[in-house]
């Protein structure tokens, strides 16, 4: 079996946990070990014990090698990949009410910074929109567009008007 090489920045307890989770999931999927982070009670019985053990080893190694020592100390007592994964989610995936309120407020009051590039501003907006969606609250494309339009700096007032009222503007 060929060894797959991938590079994922270690999760240190700071930064974007959701993006780190997505990268780990992709790496595990690539190594055909994604089922190791799923609840073992829902695991298909058709998988052999040998294959389950192999998935467990690959996934456990991927998790442990891609977290910092300080994060590892928080999950070292967990015995399986699934338990480590769930503990990480519990510690770093914030879905509590104050956090929901905070993310909602940040998203709906988002204003583009005139000193930053459009790409940097849109990246910040997309991060907020993804955090919002991960809390189980869906935001439609029209809503996202409306927020972006109203977040544009005053220097873009003509673009704002065109986008809001569609005067002579065609997306297609």
N, C-alpha and C positions, 0 to 999 in steps of 0.2 A: 504494500500500500504506500503510495506517495505521500510525503508529508506536505501538508498545505502550510504556506507561510502567509501570514497577514500581520499587519501592524495596527494595533489599536492603542491609543494613548491610555495609560493607566488611569482608572478612576480614583481620585484622591479624596472624595467626599465633597469636593467643591466642583463647580462647573455644571454642565448640562447632563444630568444623570440619564434623561430620556434618550438623548442622542447616543450616549455610551451604550445603553441597553440595546438600541437598534443595531449598533455595530456588532455587539456580541451576538445578537440573534442571527445576524447575517453570517457571521463567522461560523457559528454552530450549524446553521443550515447548510453552508458550504461543506462542512465536515460530516454532514448527515448525523448530527448529534443534537439537533434542536429538541427532540422529544425528552431529553434528559432534564430540561427545565420545566417540563409540564408535570402536572399532578400525576404521580404514579398510579393513583386509583383509576384514572381515566385512560391509562396507557393500553394500547391494543395488546391482546393476549397472543397474537400471532408472532410477535417478536421473540426471538429466542433469548434465553438467559445470557448467552455469550454476547449477543449483539447488544443487549441492554447494558451489560457490564462495560463493553467497549465504548458505548455512547456516554455512559456515566463518567468513565475515566477521561475521555476527550473533553467533555463539557466542564467537568470539575477543574481540570488543568487550565482550560481557557479562562474560566472565571478567576481562579486564584492568581494566575499570572498577569491578569489585567486589572488588578486592584492594588492600591498602595498598601504598605504595611499597616498604616493606621486603620484603614477600612478592613483589612484582613483580620485584625484583632477583634473587630466587632462581629465577625461571622465565623471565626475559626472553630467555634464549638458546634457548628452545624455539621451533620454527618453526610448529607447527600447534596448533590448539585441542586436539586429542587429546593431543599431547605435553605441553602446559601442564597439562591435566587430570590426566594420569598422574603428572606430577612433583608436583603439589599433593597428590595422594593419597599418593604415596610419602613426602613430607615431613611430612604432618599427620594421616594416617589411621593411627593406631597399632594394629598388630595383632601386635606382637612378644610373645614368651612372657612377659617380665616385666609387660608391660601387661595381658595377659590375666589373669595371676595377680592383679594389683592390682585390676582391675575385678571379677573374681570375688569377691575378698575383700570389696571395698566393697559389692557387691550382697548377698552372703549374710550379712554382719554389719550390714546397714543397720538403724538404729534411728531412729525418728521423734524429732525435736527438739520437746520440749513447749513451747518458746518460739515456735515457728513455727506458722503456720496449717496445717491439714490439706492444703490445696491446695499450699502450698509444699513440704511434706514429700512429697506424692505426685508432684509435679513432679520433685523430686530423685530419687525412686525410679524414675520412668519414664525419666529420662535414663540412669540406670545400667542399666536393663533394655534400653534401646535400644542402648547401647554394647555390652552383652553379646551381643545378637542380631547386631550388625554384625560381631562377631568370628567369626561362623559357628556360634555355639553357640545352639541354640534353647532357650527356656525356656517351658514350657507355662503355660497360664492358671492351672492348679491350683498350680503351683510359685510363680508370682507372687503368687497369693492367700495362700499359706502364708507367704511372706516378709513380706508386708504385715501379716498377722495378728500374727506374732511381733515385728514392728517397732513395734507400737503401744505407746504409753506406758502405764505401770502404771495411770494414772488411767482407762484404758479397759478395765479388767479384765472388766467385765460384757459389754461389746461383744465382747471377745476370746472369752469363753466362748460367747457366742451364735454367733459366726461359726465357731468351732472345732467345736462340738458340734451346731449347728443347732437348738437348743432354741427352738421357736416362731418361728423366723426363716425367712422365705420370700423368695428373691430375685425371684420372679416376680410 
